[in-house]
Amino acid sequence: MNVIGIIPAHMASSRYPGKPLKKILGMPMIGHCYLRTRMCTDLIDTYVATCDEVIYDYIESIDGKAIMTSSTHERASDRAAEAMVKLESRLGTKVDILVMV
């Protein structure tokens, strides 16, 4: 069964702009979230879905996986859905369960 974790993230949050890259104990929040999510043995893979190059580049710098999405999404679930469609196309198979973190 294809169970994928997707972490939607963007810098322009209305409640806390720049939150994904704010450091917690020296590491950006998105790094903590990504690395902890990868520890879940029920997920076959984990991705960060983002419209921001700076987040994409950071995730790539820690050997993570990121997917670029549109900057027009109003909800995290829309960003995760777009990322899932792109993943299914890239992998050539359907995602059975998407876990949005």
N, C-alpha and C positions, 0 to 999 in steps of 0.2 A: 504494500500500500504506500502510495506517495503522499507523505505528510511533510509539508514545507512550512517553516516559520518565516514570516515576513514582518520586519520592523519598519513601519512607515515613519519617516522623519523629514522635517524641513525647518529651515532657519527662521522663517517669517511667522512664527506662531504669534497669535494676537495676545495670548496670556503671558508668554515668556519668550520673547524673541532671542534667538541664538542658543536656546536651551540644549540642543543636541551636542554642542561642542563645549558647554560649560564643564569645567573640570571638577571631578570628585576624586579626592585623594590623588591628584596628579594625572588622572586619565579622563578624557571627555566622557560624558554621560553615555553617549551612543556606543562608545567602546565597551563600557561595562555591560550595557544591555546586550550587545552583539555577542560578546564572549561568554556571558552567562547563558544566553539562549542556545548557543552552540553546544553547551554541556548536556542538553536534553537528548537523551538517547532515543526518544520516540520520534524525533525529527530526522528526516534523511538529509536535510540541508536547511541553512538559514541565510536570509538575504536582508539587506537594508534597501528599502524603496525610498528614493529621494529625488527631488528636483534640483538639488543644490550640489554643484561641483565640489564644493569644499567638504561636504559630508561624504560624497562618493570617493574623493581622493583620500580622505582619512581612513575610510573603511578598507580601501585597497592597500593603504600603507601598513595596515595590521594583518595583511593577507586574508582579508575578509571578502565577502561577495556583496556587491551592490548593483542595483538596477536603477537607471535613470527613468523618471516618470515626468509627466506634464506638471507644469507649475500652476495649473488652473484648478486643481482639486480643492474642494472646500472641506472634505472629510478624509480622515485617515483611511477609512474603509474603501473609499474610491481609489486612493493611491495604491493600497494593497491589491485591489482587484486588477488594476492596470498592470501591476508588476506580475501578478499571477498569469495573466494572459500572455505577457511577454515571455515568461518562463516556460509556459507550456509550448509556445512556438519554438523557443530555443532548444528545449529538451526533446521535443517531438513526442511528448506524452502528456496525458492529463494529470493534474494535481488532484488527488482524492480528497485531501483535507488541507485547508490553509489555516494556520494558526497565526492570528494577528497579535503581535506582542506590543 
